Amino acid sequence: MKKYFLIIAAPVLAFSLLTGCAGKATDEAASTETAAEQKETEAAQTAESETKESILDRDENGNFIRPENYGTVKKLGQYKGLEVAVEKVNVTDEEVDNEIQAILESGAETAAVERPARLGDVVNIDYEGKKDGVAFDGGTAQGFDLELGSGMFIPGFEDGLVGAKKGEVKDLNLTFPEQYQAADLAGQDVVFTVTVNEVKEKKVPELTDAWVKQYTNGDTATVADFKANIRRQLVEYRQQYVEANAQNQLVGQFIGASEIEPTTEAIEYEYQTMIGMYDQYAAMMGVTTDEYLEQYGVDPQAMKIQLSYYAEEAVKQRLMEDAIMEAEGLEVTDADKQALADMYGYSVDEMEQIYGEDFDTYARSYKVVRFIYDNAVKK
């Protein structure tokens, strides 16, 4: 089982679309947050006035060239002895049992049954959805396996199939949610004609020593040992999350107390790198970047403004890392790369294949942020 995928580069480099930094900030961090809001407004104004043509040079393959000059650190803030609250990690027996139950259910098999469908069963269905008597895009499928109670379909669809038998045809009169992503269907009344091809019962394996041995390929022999391993993994994952939160707060304090002037070219490069990630995801799905973001309920313009702010913070962190590495005589070692790879749950070779040269950048960030964390006063 792979470890949770952590972003370790900075307060803002935990830059998922939907999450932000957690935890209770100190007064200094709170003032930094206010400054961050001001800078985000400035970034929004910049984004509104930017042209499509980048100021960056490109190589022979059309890729943006990383600028040599990222800016200047005029004042290096305090980075040793900073205070941060670190949440105590605790994992309950119930959480261990829930995790194991999820593992068991993920390995469940199905078997056809000759009875009405119940919640938790898997029904194989053909369906066609119509609005005002006309079939709509994406509303038709054949031979689809649906677990009743999974919440995969709009409200009422799965409940409407509870009690259905093999060979039965049902018309489900439903209403799409008001906030549905397809605007032409949001809040609209539709009819789904559903044919039940088969009803299948899920057979969840029983937690026994024999199952444990099979699941772990013989690495673990007993249920008790398996539960202990799951508990240890949950503690480790949660500890990583707690430490990442604390590290984000510490770096935010440090950057807020420093005077760092990034170059426009560096900010642009980091922005293009970030937006390029979404461009790649969109291309793989055969849609534009804006369409890709909208599929996940993200406003494209708001996202680009957010990334502009994150790009500036990423440049500041890089400059901060340079300054601390030089001041402390730090160097990234093979052991640092191995520790980072271990945290992600991969080998160093795998990380280098996934991230290329960026893995060196991440290892460098990991080294510096860990240095700040190790030298902090934890409360």
C-alpha positions in Angstrom: 0.0 0.0 0.0 1.5 3.3 -1.1 1.8 6.2 1.3 -0.2 9.3 1.1 1.0 11.7 -1.6 2.3 14.8 0.2 3.3 18.1 -1.3 6.4 19.2 0.7 7.5 22.4 -1.0 6.1 25.3 1.0 3.0 26.8 2.6 1.5 27.5 -0.8 3.1 24.5 -2.6 0.5 22.4 -0.9 -1.5 23.9 -3.7 -4.4 21.5 -4.4 -7.4 23.0 -6.0 -9.6 22.7 -3.0 -7.5 22.8 0.2 -5.5 25.3 2.1 -3.3 25.5 5.2 -4.9 24.3 8.5 -4.1 25.0 12.1 -4.2 28.0 14.4 -1.8 30.7 13.4 0.2 33.0 15.7 -0.3 36.8 15.6 2.7 37.0 13.3 1.3 34.4 11.0 -2.1 36.1 11.0 -0.5 39.4 9.9 1.3 37.4 7.2 -2.1 36.0 6.0 -3.4 39.6 5.7 -0.4 40.5 3.6 -1.0 37.4 1.5 -4.6 38.5 0.8 -3.3 41.8 -0.4 -0.8 40.1 -2.7 -3.5 37.8 -4.0 -5.4 40.9 -5.0 -2.4 42.3 -6.7 -1.9 39.0 -8.5 -5.5 39.2 -9.6 -4.9 42.6 -11.2 -1.8 41.3 -12.8 -3.6 38.3 -14.2 -6.3 40.5 -15.7 -3.8 42.6 -17.6 -1.5 39.8 -18.8 -1.2 39.0 -22.4 -1.2 35.5 -23.9 2.4 35.9 -25.1 4.8 34.9 -22.3 7.9 37.0 -21.5 9.9 33.8 -21.2 12.3 32.4 -23.7 11.7 28.9 -25.1 14.1 26.1 -26.1 14.2 24.3 -29.4 11.3 22.0 -28.2 9.1 25.0 -27.3 9.5 24.5 -23.6 10.0 27.5 -21.3 13.5 28.1 -20.1 14.0 28.5 -16.4 15.4 32.0 -15.8 18.8 32.2 -14.0 17.9 35.2 -11.8 15.0 34.4 -9.4 15.4 37.6 -7.4 17.0 38.9 -4.2 16.7 38.2 -0.5 17.1 41.6 1.1 16.3 40.5 4.7 16.5 36.9 6.0 13.9 36.5 8.7 14.3 34.2 11.7 14.1 30.6 10.8 15.4 28.9 14.0 13.5 28.8 17.2 10.1 29.6 15.6 7.1 28.4 17.6 4.4 26.1 16.2 1.6 24.0 17.5 1.9 20.3 16.6 -1.3 18.3 17.0 -0.9 15.0 18.9 -1.5 12.0 16.7 -4.0 9.4 17.9 -5.6 6.5 16.0 -8.6 4.7 17.5 -9.5 1.1 17.3 -12.6 2.1 15.3 -10.5 3.9 12.7 -8.3 0.8 12.4 -11.4 -1.4 12.0 -12.8 1.0 9.4 -9.6 0.9 7.4 -9.5 -2.9 7.4 -13.2 -3.1 6.4 -12.5 -0.8 3.4 -9.6 -3.1 2.4 -11.9 -6.2 2.7 -14.6 -4.5 0.7 -12.2 -3.5 -2.0 -11.5 -7.2 -2.5 -15.1 -8.3 -2.6 -16.4 -10.6 -5.3 -19.9 -10.6 -6.7 -22.2 -13.5 -7.4 -25.5 -13.5 -9.3 -28.6 -13.9 -7.2 -32.3 -14.6 -8.1 -33.9 -12.2 -5.7 -34.9 -8.5 -5.6 -32.0 -6.0 -5.4 -30.9 -4.6 -2.0 -28.7 -1.7 -1.0 -25.2 -2.9 -1.4 -25.9 -5.2 -4.3 -24.4 -4.6 -7.7 -27.0 -4.4 -10.6 -26.0 -4.7 -14.2 -28.2 -2.3 -16.1 -29.0 -0.7 -19.5 -30.4 2.8 -19.2 -31.5 5.7 -21.3 -32.3 9.2 -19.9 -34.7 11.5 -21.6 -35.6 15.2 -21.1 -38.9 16.2 -22.6 -38.9 12.9 -24.4 -35.5 13.4 -26.1 -32.4 11.4 -25.1 -29.6 13.7 -23.7 -25.9 13.3 -24.0 -24.3 11.1 -21.4 -27.6 9.7 -20.3 -27.4 6.3 -22.0 -25.3 3.1 -21.3 -25.5 -0.6 -21.7 -24.2 -3.3 -19.4 -23.3 -0.9 -16.6 -22.5 -2.3 -13.2 -23.9 0.0 -10.4 -23.5 -0.6 -6.7 -26.7 0.5 -5.0 -26.0 3.0 -2.3 -22.7 4.1 -3.8 -24.0 7.6 -4.6 -22.6 7.4 -8.1 -25.8 8.5 -9.8 -28.1 11.5 -9.1 -30.4 11.3 -6.0 -33.3 8.8 -6.5 -31.7 6.7 -9.2 -30.2 4.0 -7.0 -33.0 4.0 -4.5 -35.4 3.5 -7.4 -33.7 0.2 -8.2 -33.9 -1.3 -4.7 -36.4 -4.1 -5.0 -36.0 -4.5 -8.8 -35.5 -8.0 -10.2 -33.6 -9.4 -13.1 -35.4 -8.7 -16.4 -37.5 -5.9 -14.9 -37.8 -2.5 -16.7 -38.4 0.6 -14.6 -39.1 4.2 -15.5 -37.4 6.5 -12.9 -38.9 10.1 -12.8 -36.1 12.2 -11.4 -34.8 15.7 -11.1 -31.2 16.7 -11.6 -29.6 18.7 -8.7 -29.7 22.5 -9.1 -25.9 22.6 -8.9 -25.4 19.9 -11.5 -22.3 20.6 -13.6 -24.1 20.4 -16.9 -26.0 23.6 -17.0 -28.6 22.3 -19.5 -29.6 19.6 -17.1 -29.3 21.4 -13.7 -32.7 21.4 -12.0 -34.4 19.7 -14.9 -36.9 16.8 -14.7 -35.9 13.7 -16.6 -37.0 10.1 -17.1 -34.6 7.2 -17.0 -35.8 3.9 -18.5 -33.7 1.2 -16.8 -33.5 -2.5 -17.7 -32.1 -4.7 -15.0 -29.9 -7.4 -16.6 -28.6 -9.0 -13.4 -28.6 -8.7 -9.7 -25.3 -9.5 -8.0 -24.5 -9.8 -4.3 -21.2 -8.7 -3.0 -19.2 -11.3 -1.1 -16.9 -9.5 1.3 -14.0 -11.8 2.5 -13.8 -12.6 6.2 -10.9 -11.3 8.2 -9.0 -14.5 9.1 -5.3 -15.5 9.4 -5.6 -17.3 6.1 -6.9 -14.1 4.3 -4.1 -12.0 6.0 -1.4 -14.3 4.7 -2.9 -14.3 1.2 -3.4 -10.5 1.1 0.1 -9.7 2.4 1.8 -12.4 0.3 2.9 -14.1 3.4 4.5 -11.0 5.0 2.0 -11.0 7.8 0.7 -14.2 9.5 -2.0 -13.2 11.9 -5.0 -10.9 12.2 -3.5 -9.3 15.3 -0.2 -8.5 13.4 -2.2 -7.1 10.5 -4.2 -4.8 12.7 -0.9 -3.6 14.3 0.5 -2.9 10.9 -2.5 -0.9 9.8 -2.4 1.1 13.0 1.2 1.9 12.5 0.6 3.0 8.9 -2.3 5.2 9.9 -0.2 6.8 12.7 2.6 7.4 10.2 0.3 8.9 7.5 -1.4 11.2 10.1 2.0 12.2 11.5 3.2 13.2 8.0 0.0 15.3 7.6 0.4 17.0 11.0 4.1 17.7 10.4 3.4 19.1 6.9 0.8 21.4 8.4 3.2 22.6 11.0 6.0 23.0 8.4 3.6 25.1 6.2 3.0 27.4 9.2 6.6 27.8 10.0 7.6 28.6 6.4 4.8 31.1 6.3 6.1 32.8 9.5 9.6 32.9 8.1 8.7 34.3 4.7 6.4 36.9 6.3 9.3 38.1 8.4 11.7 38.2 5.4 12.1 40.7 2.6 12.3 38.9 -0.7 12.0 40.5 -4.1 11.3 37.9 -6.9 11.8 38.7 -10.5 8.9 38.9 -12.9 10.5 36.2 -15.1 10.8 33.8 -12.2 7.1 34.3 -11.3 6.1 33.8 -14.9 8.1 30.6 -15.1 6.6 29.1 -12.0 3.1 30.1 -13.1 3.6 28.5 -16.5 4.9 25.3 -14.9 1.9 25.1 -12.7 -0.7 25.8 -15.4 1.2 23.4 -17.7 0.3 20.6 -15.3 -3.4 21.2 -15.9 -2.8 21.6 -19.6 -1.3 18.1 -19.7 -4.2 16.6 -17.7 -6.7 18.4 -20.0 -4.9 17.2 -23.2 -5.0 13.6 -21.9 -8.8 13.9 -21.6 -9.1 15.6 -25.0 -10.5 18.9 -23.6 -9.2 22.4 -23.1 -7.8 23.4 -19.8 -10.8 25.6 -19.0 -13.1 22.7 -19.8 -11.0 20.4 -17.6 -11.3 22.8 -14.6 -15.0 23.4 -15.1 -15.6 19.6 -15.0 -14.4 19.8 -11.4 -16.4 22.8 -10.5 -13.4 25.2 -10.6 -13.7 28.6 -12.1 -10.8 28.8 -14.7 -10.1 32.5 -14.2 -10.2 32.3 -10.4 -7.8 29.3 -10.6 -5.3 31.2 -12.8 -5.4 34.1 -10.3 -4.8 31.7 -7.5 -1.9 30.1 -9.4 -0.4 33.5 -10.0 -0.2 34.1 -6.3 1.2 30.6 -5.7 3.8 31.2 -8.3 5.1 34.2 -6.5 5.2 32.4 -3.2 7.1 29.5 -4.9 9.8 31.9 -6.1 10.1 33.4 -2.7 10.5 29.9 -1.2 13.2 29.0 -3.7 15.1 32.2 -2.8 14.6 31.5 0.9 16.0 28.0 0.4 19.1 29.3 -1.4 19.7 31.7 1.5 19.3 29.1 4.3 21.3 26.5 2.4 24.2 29.0 2.1 23.9 30.3 5.6 23.9 26.8 7.2 26.2 25.1 4.7 23.5 22.6 3.8 23.8 20.1 0.9 21.2 17.7 -0.4 22.5 14.1 0.1 21.5 10.8 -1.3 20.0 10.1 2.2 17.8 13.1 1.8 16.5 11.9 -1.5 15.9 8.4 0.0 14.0 9.9 2.9 11.8 11.9 0.6 11.2 8.9 -1.7 10.3 6.7 1.4 7.8 9.3 2.5 6.1 9.2 -0.9 6.2 5.4 -0.9 8.4 5.0 -4.0 12.1 4.3 -4.7 14.5 7.1 -5.7 14.6 5.8 -9.2 10.8 5.9 -9.5 10.7 9.4 -8.1 13.2 10.6 -10.7 11.2 8.9 -13.5 8.0 10.6 -12.3 9.4 14.1 -11.6 12.6 14.3 -13.6 14.8 17.3 -12.6 12.0 18.5 -10.3 12.8 15.7 -7.9 16.0 17.5 -7.0 14.1 20.7 -6.4 11.7 18.8 -4.1 14.5 17.1 -2.2 16.1 20.6 -1.7 12.8 21.9 -0.4 12.4 18.9 1.9 15.9 19.5 3.3 15.4 23.1 4.1 11.8 22.8 5.4 12.8 19.9 7.6 15.7 21.9 8.9 13.3 24.7 10.0 10.9 22.2 11.5 13.7 20.4 13.4 14.9 23.7 14.9 11.4 24.9 15.8 9.9 25.0 19.3 6.9 22.7 19.1 3.9 23.2 21.4 
